Amino acid sequence: MFANSPVDIFAFAGREIFLKRDDLLHPAFSGNKARKFGYFLDHEFAGINKVIGHGSPLANSLYSLSTLAKMKGWQCDFYVDHIASQIVKHPTGNYAAALANGANIIDLSELMAQKLAFTQSQGEPQVLSGHNVSCEPALQTGSARLSCQEYIETQVLANEPTALFIPEGGRCSYAEYGVNVLAQEIVQFAQANDLVDLTVFLPSGTGTTALFLNQYFIRQQTAIRVVTCAVVGGDDYLRLQFSMLNPNTLEHPQIVNVGKKYHFGKLYPEFYAMWQRVCASGIQFELLYDPLGFIVLEDYLQRSEPGHVMYLHQGGLLGNETMLPRYQRKFGQSSYAHGAGYLLSDAKT
């Protein structure tokens, strides 16, 4: 794994909080995906020459998985439900960077649409618009409703004995290895600074990082606890994700919210305003998870008045190349964004 990521002092909501800079772990492999994929980076896998994953074509996990594959000398096959034609024609962000890393991005909807035109004996990968985005052989009868994960598990893995499959977003038990390293760093920081109480806050998708962090803190009998908010699917979805990894609810993080339902990936003016506000500090944050994270954190700080708080910066800045133009088209560009000095090229650093 990489060196201990630094901790900054960050002024937010009228107080100073700690900011764990996992965005600075490595120029090409950072944030929560680097932690969750850390086991695969640190260990040898004899006979493996390919890693298979799935998710959104714009996801940070796509880029991170392609980077992992590049570091290990593996091929990366990444399945997506659909790739919009605009993305294929004008690749940016995580999608473009994954292609540059040599990822083979497989569009399952294209595969389904063409299943009548192909047979398994003649199905060959097709190149879409000059990019290495392929269509697999036609789906078997009755499989049209399969999700990417179901398709991989039922029709791909049996034919890929030298491939390693990592579930979407790295939600698997192997993620515990790298998250435990992060937890150890946080414990060491708390001890070095005589912090008898520390709350670690982070926004969650699958909740893997939050779950394994809190589990570690409890099992090591520390006073550190994790508070999180659901960015994908809501609180019930997040609890389900926790339980799939650890059925012991006593080790689950605390979930908080602001009482409003937000739809993942939808553009909200308050998200854009919060992102501009925190980026005005000179530190760049991503636009998909951090805005809601800081909105919920501010409400939590005002209601709960906890002791010392650490916000976990989970990287993902490359995704801003896709998200920021969407926000600017919808809401324009304000002085906050100018004040932060944000450039699209900064997302790659």
N, C-alpha and C positions, 0 to 999 in steps of 0.2 A: 504493500500500500504506500501511499504518499506521506509526506511529512505532515505533522500537526498543523491544521489550518489556524490562522490567526484569529484573535478576538479583538474587535474594535469597541469603543464607546460610541453609542449612537443616541443622539437627542431625538426623542419622540414623545408626543403627547404630554409635553410639559415636564418630562423627566429624562433621566439617562438610563438606557438599557444596554446590555451587552449584545454584540452582534457577532455571531460565530460565522466566519467567512469561508464556508465550504465552497463558495464560488471561486476561491483562489487555490484550490487543491492542486490543479494541473491545468495548463492552458487548453488542453483538448479533452480532458476527462475529469470533470469536477462535479460538485453538487451531490444531491442525494443518489443519483444513478451511479456515480463512482463508488459511493459507499455500498450500495446494494449489489453492485457487480464486482465488488472488491474480492470476493472469494474466488471468482473465476479468473481474475487477473493474477492473484497470488499463488494459485495452485496449478500443477501440471495435470493435463488431461490426455493421457496416452491414447493415441488413435483418433482423437477428435480433430476434424479439419473444418467444421462448420458450426455456426451458432444460429439457431432459429428463434425468432421472436415475432410478436404481433402487436398491433396498436394503431394509433393514428399516424398518417403520413407526415404530420407536422410535430409529432411528439418528440420531446427531448430524449425519450428512451430509444427512439430510432437512431438518432445521432450517436448517443452514448454506446449503444450496442454495436454500431458500425465501428466506432473507435476501439472498443474492446477487441473486436474481431481483427482489426488492423494491427493492434499491439500484439495479439497472439498469433498472427499469421493465419487466421481462419477466414473462410467465406462467411458472409452475413446474409441470410435470407430472412426478410421481414415481410409478414403478411398484413395487409390492410383491407378493411371492408370495401373501401372505395377511395379513389384518388380523383379529385376534381380536375377537369381538363385544364383549368387555369394554372393549377399547381404544376402539372406536367409540362405545360408550355413555358411557364415562367417560374422555374424552381427557385426557392429562397429558403433561408433559415435552416432548420434541422433537416428538411428534406434534401435540399441542395448539398449540404455538407455530408450527409449520409451517402448520396450518390457519388460525391467526390472521393469518399472512402472506399468505394467499390461495392456498396450494398446492393443486393438484388431485391428490389421492392416489388412484391407480388400483389397485384390488385385482384382481390377475390371476386369483386363484382364483374370485372372483365372476364374472369374465368367462368363465372356462371352464365354471362350473356353469350359466351361463345361455345358453351358445352354442346350445343347441337351441331356445331360446325367441325368439331374435333372428335376424334376417337383417341383412346389411350395409346394406341400404337403410333399415331401420327402427330400427337400433340407436341409441338416444339415451342420453346420460349419465343415470345414476340417482343420486339423492341418498339416502344411507344415514343414517338417524337424524338428519336435519337438518344433516349436515356435508357439505362439498364433497368427498366421496369418490365417485368415479364408476366406472362400468363402461363399457368401450369396446364397440364392435360385436363381434359374435361372432367367435371365432377361425376362421381358415380350416381346412378339413379337414386332419387330420393334424398340427395344430399344438398339440395339447393338452399335449404334453410340453415345450413350449418354456419356457426360463427367461425371466425378465424381460428380460435383455439380448438374448437371441435374438429374443424377440418384438418388442422395440424396433427391432432392426436389420433384421429381415425384414418387419415389417408396419406399422411406425410411421413411420420416418424418411423413406421414399420419399414419404409424403404430408405431410411437414412440412418444406418447403423453407426456412422461416424459423426453424427450431428448431436449437438447439445441444445436442448430446448429450455428457454427461459421464459416464464409466463409474463404477461403484460405488465410493464412497469417494474419488473423485478420482484413481484409479490410472491415470494417463496421463502422457504426456511433458510436457504443459502444466504439470503440478505442479512441474516442475523450477524454473520461474521464481520462484515464491514461496518454495520451500524454499532456493533459492540466496540469497535475501535473508536468510533466517534464518541460513544458514551464514555469511554475511558478518558478521552481528551477533556471532555466536559468536567468529569469528576476531578481530574488533575488540576484544571483551572480553578474550580471551586475551592479545592484544598489550598492551592497556592495563594489564593486571595482571601482566605478565611471567610468564605461565604457559607454561613450555617443554613441558609435557606435560599434555594434557587429554583425558579420556575423556567423551564425551557418551553418556548412557544414556537409552533410551526404550523402552517396550513397543510392539509393532507389530501391526497388523492386516494390511493389504496390504503393509506394509513400504515404502511409497512415500517417506515422509519420511526414514526411516532410510537408504534406498538413496541418495537424492539428496544427503543431507547428507554421507555418507561419500565419495561420488563427488566432491563439491566439494572436501572437505578434501584428498583425495589429488591431485586435478588441480591444486590451488593449492599443492601441495608443502608443506603444513603438517604438524605433528606431531599434530594432533587426529585422533582416530579415534572411530568410533561402535560401541557395543555395544548389542545389542537382544535382546529375547526375543519369542517367538511367542505371541500371545494367541489367535489364530484359526488353527485347522488344524494346528498343529505346525511343527517346524523344516523338514521337507521342503517343506511348503506354502509357507513363507516364502521358502525358497531359490528355488522356482519363480517366485514373484512378483518376486523380485529379477531373475531371469534374463529375465523377460518385458520388463522395463524396461531392463536392461543385461546383456548376455550375458558381460561381462568379470568373472569371479568375483574377480579381484584387487581390484576396486573395491567388492566387497560388504562390508557390515558383518559384524562378528563376532556370531554367534548363541549365546547361552548359555541354560541351563535349570537346573532343580533336580532333574531326573530323574523328575518326576512328570507324567503327562498330565492336563491340565485341559480340560474341555469348555467351549467359549465360551458365555457367558450363564448357566451353571449357578451356583447359589449354593453357596459353600464357606465354612465357618466361619472358616478361616484368612484368606480374603479380607476378610471383615467385620472381623476382629480387626485386620488390617493397616491397613485403611482408617480404623478408629477411632483407631488409634495415630498415623498420620501427620496426621490431621485434628486431633488434640489439640494440634498445634503452632499452631493458629489459621488455618492455610491449608487451604482446602477442595480436595479431590481428587475425581475421579469414581470410580464404583464398578465399572466394567466392565473397564477396562484397568489403571488405576493399582495396584490391590491386587496383582495378579500381578507387575506391573512392580517394585514395591518388594520383594516377596518374593524375586524373582530377583536384584535389585540387592544386597540384603543378603547373600545367599549369595555373589554375585560379589565383593563387597568383602572378605568373610571369607576367601575362597579365593585371591584374586588380589592383594590389597593394591595396587591401582593408585595412581597419583599423584593429581592433581586430577580430580575427577569433577563433571560437571554433569548433573542430571536435567532432562529437558525436560517441563514441565507443558503438556500439549496441550489443556487446556480440557475441553469436554464435560460441564460441571457440570449442565446442564439435564436430562441423562438421569437424574440422581439422583432427580428427582421420581418416576420410575417404579421405579428400582432400590431405593432406600432402603426404601420400604414393603414390598417383597418380602422384604428381609433382616430387617426388624423383625418381620414376621409369622412368619418361620421361626426366627429366633434371639433375638428380643426386642431390647430396647434397653439398652445398658450405659452405665456411667459415662463411658467414652471418648467416646461420641457426645454425651453431655450436656456433657462437658468441652470439646469442640470448639465448643460453642455452635451446632451445625448446625441450620439451619432450611430447610425446603423452598424458601422464598422466596429464600434466599441463592443458590440455584442459578442464578437469573436475572441475577445481578450479575457 
